[in-house]
Amino acid sequence: MWTKMTELLDIKYPVMCGGMMWLALPGLCSAISNAGGLGNLTAGNYDTGEELRDAIRETRGLTDKPFCVNITLLPSVRITKELHQEYFDVCCDEGVAALEISGAPIDRYLGEVAVEQAKKSGVKLIHKLGSVRHARHADSAGYDAVIAAGIEEGGHPLDDDVTTMVLTPRISESISIPVITAGGIADGRGLAAAMVLGGSGVMMASRFIATDECLAHPRIKEELVKRQENDTTLICRSIKLQMRCLNN
Ligand SMILES: Cc1cc2nc3c(=O)[nH]c(=O)nc-3n(C[C@H](O)[C@H](O)[C@H](O)COP(=O)(O)O)c2cc1C
């Protein structure tokens, strides 16, 4: 299947996995890439750049297909700006296929030189964001693609409640680089909808938890499959770091 996303990332299907702290590990990442999508290793799983390098190499031992690394540029006590820089340098050094950047845009956080460094290393830069304004910035700053993440996703970057359904066409008609849809996508119907709305493919995360290759406890997977559409809630909105979670 050809789309702007498959062409950009040299993958068979326009499906990628989103960053998942503690779950997006080499086993799941390589299984997704081997199946023709784009697997994801989440940098925040690792305490140092060298640990991330080992994980990248471990993944390369499991797949010869492209995969990406998520770097989440959000305030954190454990992950300092120096560690973010280390993650970024290691990814460029290792020449990973792509970086999924969430939170602050990397050109503002690490400087415009980061975009140049990624380009020289052949690393595609993809920014996960939640507004047309931020997508226009990514386009002009030299990113290769954006992920349009609506309120349905685990951590919509803003607190405006804009849905995936609204965001995908608005961003698609506003920028020239490929748009990948995220938030509430779990199957082929969601992929078809994303593409009709102007997207070039999808990012899914929650759906990948309910797989054999994900290390989450089997009871969590069972619960995930059993729950209904009204069984989630948003937490941490008051500190502007909202996350969508299963209701207890
Ligand atoms: C368990 C879990 C952990 C996540 N951790 C991160 C993370 O560390 N960084 C990030 O940018 N997004 C994270 N996300 C968000 C996903 O990458 C993705 O944007 C979102 O979940 C897509 O929506 P979906 O779950 O409806 O498919 C996480 C999502 C889940 C479900």
The ligand as an SDF file (V2000), in Angstrom:
LIG
                    3D

 31 33  0  0  0  0  0  0  0  0999 V2000
    0.5740    3.1400   28.0130 C   0  0  0  0  0  0  0  0  0  0  0  0
    0.8280    4.3730   27.1880 C   0  0  0  0  0  0  0  0  0  0  0  0
    1.9970    5.0890   27.3980 C   0  0  0  0  0  0  0  0  0  0  0  0
    2.2590    6.2230   26.6200 C   0  0  0  0  0  0  0  0  0  0  0  0
    3.4490    6.8920   26.7990 N   0  0  0  0  0  0  0  0  0  0  0  0
    3.7580    7.9300   25.9710 C   0  0  0  0  0  0  0  0  0  0  0  0
    5.0290    8.5630   26.0590 C   0  0  0  0  0  0  0  0  0  0  0  0
    5.8850    8.2280   26.8840 O   0  0  0  0  0  0  0  0  0  0  0  0
    5.2740    9.5930   25.1880 N   0  0  0  0  0  0  0  0  0  0  0  0
    4.3540    9.9940   24.2560 C   0  0  0  0  0  0  0  0  0  0  0  0
    4.6420   10.9190   23.4840 O   0  0  0  0  0  0  0  0  0  0  0  0
    3.1490    9.4110   24.1530 N   0  0  0  0  0  0  0  0  0  0  0  0
    2.8360    8.3870   24.9810 C   0  0  0  0  0  0  0  0  0  0  0  0
    1.6230    7.7710   24.8530 N   0  0  0  0  0  0  0  0  0  0  0  0
    0.6660    8.2600   23.8130 C   0  0  0  0  0  0  0  0  0  0  0  0
    0.8070    7.4370   22.5300 C   0  0  0  0  0  0  0  0  0  0  0  0
    2.0890    7.5310   21.9680 O   0  0  0  0  0  0  0  0  0  0  0  0
   -0.1960    7.8790   21.4420 C   0  0  0  0  0  0  0  0  0  0  0  0
    0.0090    9.2360   21.1140 O   0  0  0  0  0  0  0  0  0  0  0  0
   -1.6580    7.7060   21.8380 C   0  0  0  0  0  0  0  0  0  0  0  0
   -1.8390    6.7380   22.8390 O   0  0  0  0  0  0  0  0  0  0  0  0
   -2.4860    7.3460   20.6050 C   0  0  0  0  0  0  0  0  0  0  0  0
   -3.8160    7.1530   20.9440 O   0  0  0  0  0  0  0  0  0  0  0  0
   -4.4600    5.6830   21.1070 P   0  0  0  0  0  0  0  0  0  0  0  0
   -3.9120    5.1250   22.3810 O   0  0  0  0  0  0  0  0  0  0  0  0
   -5.9170    5.9860   21.1650 O   0  0  0  0  0  0  0  0  0  0  0  0
   -4.0610    4.8860   19.9170 O   0  0  0  0  0  0  0  0  0  0  0  0
    1.3280    6.6530   25.6290 C   0  0  0  0  0  0  0  0  0  0  0  0
    0.1580    5.9130   25.4310 C   0  0  0  0  0  0  0  0  0  0  0  0
   -0.1010    4.7900   26.1920 C   0  0  0  0  0  0  0  0  0  0  0  0
   -1.3810    4.0320   25.9450 C   0  0  0  0  0  0  0  0  0  0  0  0
  1  2  1  0
  2  3  1  0
  2 30  2  0
  3  4  2  0
  4  5  1  0
  4 28  1  0
  5  6  2  0
  6  7  1  0
  6 13  1  0
  7  8  2  0
  7  9  1  0
  9 10  1  0
 10 11  2  0
 10 12  1  0
 12 13  2  0
 13 14  1  0
 14 15  1  0
 14 28  1  0
 15 16  1  0
 16 17  1  0
 16 18  1  0
 18 19  1  0
 18 20  1  0
 20 21  1  0
 20 22  1  0
 22 23  1  0
 23 24  1  0
 24 25  2  0
 24 26  1  0
 24 27  1  0
 28 29  2  0
 29 30  1  0
 30 31  1  0
M  END
$$$$
